[in-house]
């Protein structure tokens, strides 16, 4: 007999898993320490005009699936009416058997719109009417969704040149959820990408530091670190698509910068030297400030040149890279550690073949001063699904310390994505519950409660100290 679809014990296969989730995991608040929510929407407490805007707008996960289902671009990023876009998604979602989108979409409808209606072409009209009858309620505004999801803190992703005006406005409102910036300086070190010269000029203007040498760049970044710290920032984030490490003298780095600013070609080796120089400087600064450093490793971005020209980045044309990462990541971490200047660090991999690589890498640099100082980050992007999360949790449990794990984040632009924390918590509790059932861990409820509550919330609270 088939189990009911996504009932209260969804993904919870044992009585132990059910108790762990319902009694210990579900009540925990959320610290969403890495997301891409637009701060201006929080500052304005945006009220969404319809279900399409909040459910499909900017969601490249859903766009990728729609394209694979034969839906043309005008129903995603084009000018089709919002209702038509919604209907198209409803029509094709039933094809998504096994895809986390099928679960996420129904979780979002259940938790935020109070409906268990299955998504399909036949139910599109009913869902459109029902969801839009609720969309104007305060609890479905940007802030309402955050407070209603029991969120205590979120960290947005912000460029060093940002004036953080929206964060100032949020703080001035005394909003009950902490909304803090994250320092994301990728454009300052991506010397081999278009727009680098313009960015450095803008960094000079915003920081008040004339940039003519490598040390000027680091002084400008230091000024922005001070500015971000003054607005509550305690976390940085870096997209390390291809791992790099190549040391160089400050003189050589200044020469590389000069060539780049003069639009001269930059070799891969020189680019790696410059990136390494910036990252080592920033890593030391993070350590001095007690910040956490996040490294997202292994994305292969903008694979369709045609669609990149048409639509720009972050529109669903990225995939998993297959480069080797271990040696270069180890050298980077070891260089910082050699001077006792390695900050709290979270390593995320996008290629699942690197699960064991990073689960063992973090053990090389734990120093006993901070619980779980080095973290193997939660399943990210393409691994943000049942199998990806299970494999990440399993690798960490077998090769590291699952009890010290700081848990889940949304990495999302959608205010409906807090259901991913629920999804993660159910998977976590089911995994641990299975170990208890099999006699691989004792049914010690006090210790199990400590582990589950820690991974879901308390470890992150202690780690970041927001």
Secondary structure, 3 states (H helix, E strand, C coil): CCCCCCCCCCCCCCHHHHHHHHHHHCCCCEEECCCCCCHHHHHCCCCCCCHHHHHCCCCHHHHHHHHHCCCCHHHCCCCCCHHHHHHHHHHHHCCCCCCHHHHHHHHHHHHHHCCCCCCCCCCHHHHHHHHHHHCCCHHHCHHHHHHHCCEEEEECCECCCCCCHHHHHHHHCCCCCEEECCECCHHHHCCCCCCHHHHHHHHHHHHCCCCCCHHHHHHHHHHHHHHHHHCCCCEEEEEECCCCCCCCCHHHHHHHHHHHHCCCCCCHHHHHHHHHHHHHHHHHHHHHHCCEEEEEECEECCCCHHHHHHHCCCCCCCEECCCCCHHHHHHHHHHHHHCCCCCEEEEEECCHHHHHHHHHHHHHCCCCCCCCCEEECCCCHHHCCHHHHHHHHHHHHHHCCHHHCCCCCCCCCCCCCCHHHHHHHHHHHHHHHHHHHCCCCCCCHHHHHHHHHHHHHHHHHHHHCC
